[in-house]
Amino acid sequence: MATYYIGLMSGTSLDAIDVALCQRTGNNSRFTQVSGLAVELPAQLRTQLLTICNDKQVTLQTLGEVDHQFALACAQAITTLLKNENIDSHEVCAIGSHGQTIFHSPDSEYAFTQQIGDGSLIAAKTQIPCVSDFRRMDMAYGGQGAPLVPAFHQALFAKEGTKRVILNIGGIANISILNGMDSALGYDTGPGNMLMDAWINLHYQKSFDMNAEFALTGNINNVLLTTLLSDPYFTLSAPKSTGREKFNLAWLQDQLIGSQLSIGDIQRTLLEFSAVTICDQIKQHSNNGEVYVCGGGALNPLLMQRITALLPSHKVQTTNALAIDPMYVEAVAFAWLAEQRLLQKTISLKAVTGADRDAILGCIYLP
């Protein structure tokens, strides 16, 4: 009898496909992570995705081929995980695949979001039902289509009488505000790792700043920090969401016109920029309480240090304290969303995304 769910996540950092194996267990029927696997994107595929996301111009043939290639990479990652865990595909109820976002435009006249990674191909290659395209039904009802994870955070992490913030720091950072068992609030705060990743890649061809070693060579420049913080996004009221189409290397280079700063000072200032924008938003909702960090930013010691310093009245720790590996929280979320779709459960997100109503999210592709 099928008991497992698999979640797939590849975020704005474009560093890897995260695969989480999950299961409902125990007398309280808890949704838990059994294991996880991070599969690095093939270099050529990552380059193609970055070109599509950054240049925003692509032939239809290239787009279709990359959609196919990304789905194959997802299917292979799942096959590897199942082999590692000695689990047969028939033991898995469903895959929840976020897909790779290549453009997110929730505020245009004809709002849309586009994720690639053909769900039918994933289902065919794995012989497991695949749920994908989670965002567009929310947008059909007038929502931002993002972030989706606050509903999952509420379901798994909320605690009666306790104020909690779940902070995900991927390429973009987002927060979920959990006030006891009340409905969650959440939105994108702005850049997480994205600008830091882009800057180190430009100068050292590295995909990220391991242990903040590059940032530690520089100093914060307050003039640049003030310039970065002046972007109108940070004064917008929620609901709001953003992505690579807004905060990217070209945006950063526009802010640096005429600057004589060292590349290390810029990297250190970018880290501070992420920390300040995150913490400013958290403090708007909570003067104290618990903050649980997940995503790649949870592994950046300097970023964690700065967030802790900027939130002196909060207890800051990673989601390890909540029994989920911080690197797999979003992948687990999409496994949970797949389960909810199979059960035809409505996802409570209108307070997060601004949609007219809550909706059942995702399309099911059967093998």
HELIX and SHEET records of a PDB file:
HELIX    1   1 ALA A   43  ASP A   55  1                                  13    
HELIX    2   2 LEU A   60  GLU A   85  1                                  26    
HELIX    3   3 SER A   89  GLU A   91  5                                   3    
HELIX    4   4 GLY A  119  THR A  126  1                                   8    
HELIX    5   5 ARG A  136  ALA A  140  1                                   5    
HELIX    6   6 VAL A  149  PHE A  157  1                                   9    
HELIX    7   7 MET A  194  TYR A  204  1                                  11    
HELIX    8   8 MET A  210  ALA A  212  5                                   3    
HELIX    9   9 ALA A  215  THR A  217  5                                   3    
HELIX   10  10 ASN A  222  LEU A  229  1                                   8    
HELIX   11  11 PRO A  232  THR A  235  5                                   4    
HELIX   12  12 LEU A  249  GLN A  255  1                                   7    
HELIX   13  13 ILE A  263  HIS A  285  1                                  23    
HELIX   14  14 GLY A  296  LEU A  299  5                                   4    
HELIX   15  15 PRO A  301  LEU A  310  1                                  10    
HELIX   16  16 THR A  319  LEU A  322  5                                   4    
HELIX   17  17 VAL A  329  LEU A  342  1                                  14    
HELIX   18  18 LYS A  350  THR A  353  1                                   4    
SHEET    1   A 6 ARG A  30  GLU A  40  0                                        
SHEET    2   A 6 ALA A  16  THR A  25 -1                                        
SHEET    3   A 6 TYR A   4  MET A   9 -1                                        
SHEET    4   A 6 VAL A  92  SER A  97  1                                        
SHEET    5   A 6 CYS A 130  SER A 132  1                                        
SHEET    6   A 6 CYS A 363  TYR A 365 -1                                        
SHEET    1   B 2 GLN A 100  SER A 105  0                                        
SHEET    2   B 2 PHE A 112  ILE A 116 -1                                        
SHEET    1   C 5 LEU A 185  PRO A 191  0                                        
SHEET    2   C 5 ILE A 172  ASN A 179 -1                                        
SHEET    3   C 5 LYS A 163  ILE A 169 -1                                        
SHEET    4   C 5 GLY A 289  CYS A 294  1                                        
SHEET    5   C 5 HIS A 314  THR A 318  1                                        
END                                                                             
